[in-house]
Amino acid sequence: MSESEKTAKKPYIYPHRHCLYCGRIIEVKGRDYCLKCKPAYVKEQSKINRSKKFQRYLLYYIVAVFAILVLVALFA
């Protein structure tokens, strides 16, 4: 390597992220999607929240059924 190559400035690469849906570069912190893909993000988040709620209620149902079976077994 010659001296000119060592002293040559390298271009600065700006920190950035890519949209999870379309792959475009985004520079906004705290968001994983671009504004064009916001409806897709909102739709996916509502699906996730709905499935979490369903799982929570399913767990409550299983616990309630198990408790009822235990009570029936104790008093039978």
C-alpha positions as YAML, in Angstrom:
chain: A
units: angstrom
residues:
- id: 1
  name: MET
  ca: [0.00, 0.00, 0.00]
- id: 2
  name: SER
  ca: [1.31, 3.41, -0.88]
- id: 3
  name: GLU
  ca: [1.13, 6.44, 1.41]
- id: 4
  name: SER
  ca: [-1.63, 8.03, -0.65]
- id: 5
  name: GLU
  ca: [-3.87, 4.98, -0.22]
- id: 6
  name: LYS
  ca: [-3.31, 4.94, 3.54]
- id: 7
  name: THR
  ca: [-4.11, 8.62, 3.98]
- id: 8
  name: ALA
  ca: [-7.10, 8.66, 1.62]
- id: 9
  name: LYS
  ca: [-10.31, 9.29, 3.50]
- id: 10
  name: LYS
  ca: [-12.88, 6.59, 3.44]
- id: 11
  name: PRO
  ca: [-16.46, 7.67, 2.75]
- id: 12
  name: TYR
  ca: [-18.60, 7.86, 5.87]
- id: 13
  name: ILE
  ca: [-21.44, 5.38, 5.89]
- id: 14
  name: TYR
  ca: [-24.47, 6.82, 7.65]
- id: 15
  name: PRO
  ca: [-26.10, 4.46, 10.13]
- id: 16
  name: HIS
  ca: [-29.43, 3.30, 8.84]
- id: 17
  name: ARG
  ca: [-31.87, 0.43, 8.94]
- id: 18
  name: HIS
  ca: [-34.07, -1.19, 6.36]
- id: 19
  name: CYS
  ca: [-37.85, -1.47, 6.33]
- id: 20
  name: LEU
  ca: [-38.99, -4.94, 7.35]
- id: 21
  name: TYR
  ca: [-41.62, -5.04, 4.62]
- id: 22
  name: CYS
  ca: [-40.21, -3.40, 1.49]
- id: 23
  name: GLY
  ca: [-36.48, -3.16, 2.28]
- id: 24
  name: ARG
  ca: [-36.10, 0.57, 1.74]
- id: 25
  name: ILE
  ca: [-33.54, 2.42, 3.83]
- id: 26
  name: ILE
  ca: [-35.03, 4.27, 6.78]
- id: 27
  name: GLU
  ca: [-33.17, 6.68, 9.01]
- id: 28
  name: VAL
  ca: [-35.84, 7.15, 11.68]
- id: 29
  name: LYS
  ca: [-34.99, 5.63, 15.04]
- id: 30
  name: GLY
  ca: [-37.58, 3.63, 16.92]
- id: 31
  name: ARG
  ca: [-39.48, 2.42, 13.87]
- id: 32
  name: ASP
  ca: [-38.88, -0.75, 11.84]
- id: 33
  name: TYR
  ca: [-41.00, 0.22, 8.84]
- id: 34
  name: CYS
  ca: [-41.30, 3.09, 6.37]
- id: 35
  name: LEU
  ca: [-44.41, 5.25, 6.19]
- id: 36
  name: LYS
  ca: [-45.50, 3.50, 3.01]
- id: 37
  name: CYS
  ca: [-45.64, 0.18, 4.89]
- id: 38
  name: LYS
  ca: [-47.38, 1.47, 8.01]
- id: 39
  name: PRO
  ca: [-50.75, -0.20, 7.14]
- id: 40
  name: ALA
  ca: [-49.00, -3.57, 6.82]
- id: 41
  name: TYR
  ca: [-47.29, -3.02, 10.18]
- id: 42
  name: VAL
  ca: [-50.55, -2.06, 11.89]
- id: 43
  name: LYS
  ca: [-52.29, -5.10, 10.40]
- id: 44
  name: GLU
  ca: [-49.54, -7.44, 11.59]
- id: 45
  name: GLN
  ca: [-49.55, -5.93, 15.09]
- id: 46
  name: SER
  ca: [-53.32, -6.36, 15.36]
- id: 47
  name: LYS
  ca: [-52.93, -10.03, 14.37]
- id: 48
  name: ILE
  ca: [-50.24, -10.51, 17.01]
- id: 49
  name: ASN
  ca: [-52.31, -8.79, 19.71]
- id: 50
  name: ARG
  ca: [-55.39, -10.81, 18.76]
- id: 51
  name: SER
  ca: [-53.46, -14.09, 18.97]
- id: 52
  name: LYS
  ca: [-51.94, -13.11, 22.36]
- id: 53
  name: LYS
  ca: [-55.41, -12.32, 23.69]
- id: 54
  name: PHE
  ca: [-56.75, -15.64, 22.38]
- id: 55
  name: GLN
  ca: [-53.88, -17.55, 24.00]
- id: 56
  name: ARG
  ca: [-54.46, -15.78, 27.32]
- id: 57
  name: TYR
  ca: [-58.19, -16.62, 27.32]
- id: 58
  name: LEU
  ca: [-57.45, -20.20, 26.28]
- id: 59
  name: LEU
  ca: [-55.10, -20.51, 29.24]
- id: 60
  name: TYR
  ca: [-57.80, -19.15, 31.57]
- id: 61
  name: TYR
  ca: [-60.28, -21.67, 30.12]
- id: 62
  name: ILE
  ca: [-57.88, -24.59, 30.64]
- id: 63
  name: VAL
  ca: [-57.16, -23.53, 34.23]
- id: 64
  name: ALA
  ca: [-60.88, -23.14, 34.96]
- id: 65
  name: VAL
  ca: [-61.72, -26.58, 33.52]
- id: 66
  name: PHE
  ca: [-58.88, -28.15, 35.48]
- id: 67
  name: ALA
  ca: [-60.06, -26.45, 38.70]
- id: 68
  name: ILE
  ca: [-63.62, -27.70, 38.13]
- id: 69
  name: LEU
  ca: [-62.37, -31.24, 37.52]
- id: 70
  name: VAL
  ca: [-60.33, -31.12, 40.72]
- id: 71
  name: LEU
  ca: [-63.33, -29.88, 42.72]
- id: 72
  name: VAL
  ca: [-65.56, -32.60, 41.26]
- id: 73
  name: ALA
  ca: [-62.95, -35.25, 42.10]
- id: 74
  name: LEU
  ca: [-62.63, -34.01, 45.69]
- id: 75
  name: PHE
  ca: [-66.35, -33.95, 46.43]
- id: 76
  name: ALA
  ca: [-67.31, -37.09, 44.52]
...
